[in-house]
Amino acid sequence: MSPASEMLKTTEAAVVSRVALRDVNRVIDEGILPEGFFTHDDGRLVLAAACTLISFYFESAKSLTSEERLFVIKVAVPRLRRSVSFELPVLVEVDWIIQHEYLTIDLAPFVRGAVERLGGLVRARRLVHSSSEILGGTPVVRGTRIPIYDVAASAAAGISTERILAAYPGLDAEKIELATIFAQANPPRGRPRTAGGELPTGAVIVSDHRRPRRKKAK
């Protein structure tokens, strides 16, 4: 099966489309995304090829009216339906220029961007391994015991690549990027809980400045 014909979770579609999750839900709820490009059969899923349309609709909002964007989507849909079985490199080579009266739109940059991000998502999935025998099933970087979400959280916190690599010698810059993609496409459910006032396991106090409480004025 071509990656373009795969059905993605809405969180995955948001990453490939480079939009917020609410925008993916919006194009479905408001009928912007045509029938056949999403399904509710097993949760809300979006056809990977549709990410081109989602990306185009929101990225072109400043230069095109809603009517113009919807027209482009209408014309592009048949081409996408014919192309979803193509491998990603071939999908980019399709003629994506759409013309109508004075309007000429080239969808190729949107297709190319979505294809590249979809390829990144596919590589990110391959990077991840989960087994009950390793950290109780916590997703880790394949071939290591490095938790994917720890790496992604470090990157999201602004920690430099150099510091992350120093902490996790089994990684490289590409694996850090792919871990981030995977975490964004598969956000962990809920928030981690910590016992009242206790530090998370492995945390170290670097400095501890305590100030005495001031006595209340009489």
C-alpha positions, 0 to 999 in steps of 0.5 A: 500500500502506498503511504499516500493511500493510508488512513492517518489519525487526526494527530498524524494528519495535523503533523503531515499537514503542518496545521493544528489538530483543531484545523484538521477537525474543522475541515471535516466538520465544515465539509471542506474535506470531500467525502472519501478523504476521511472516515469515522469507521474506526475513530476519525481518520484522514486519507494521507493524500488529503493532507495536501488539501488541508495544508493548501486550505490554511496556508493560502488563506491570506492570499485567496478567498474561501470560495477560491480555495474551495474551487481549487480543492474541488478541481484537485480532488479527482487528481488526488483520487487517481494518484493515491496509489502512487509512491511518494516520489511519483506523486510529486511529478503529477501536474498540479497546476489548476487554472480558472479564468484569471486564477492560476494555482500551482499545488506542487509546493503543497504536495511536495511539503506534505509528501516530505512530512509524510515520509518523515512520519513513516521513518519516525514510526520505524524508529520506535519500538515498544515491548513489555520487556523494555521499560514496561512497554514504553516506546523507545528508540529502536535498539536502545532503552531511550524513551521516545517521549523523553527525547521529544520533551527535551527538544521541545524544552529548547535543550540543544541537540548537543546536550541531548546527544551528550545525554543519549549517546545512542542518538544522532540529530536525525533520530532526535528529529524523528522522535519529535515527529513521532511524539507530535503525531502520537501525543501521550494521553493525560499528564504524568502524575507525581507524588505530592512534593516529590521529585520525578525518578532520576531528578537531581537538585542542582541548587536549593535556595531556601528563605526563612518565612517572614513573621507576621507583623503584630 
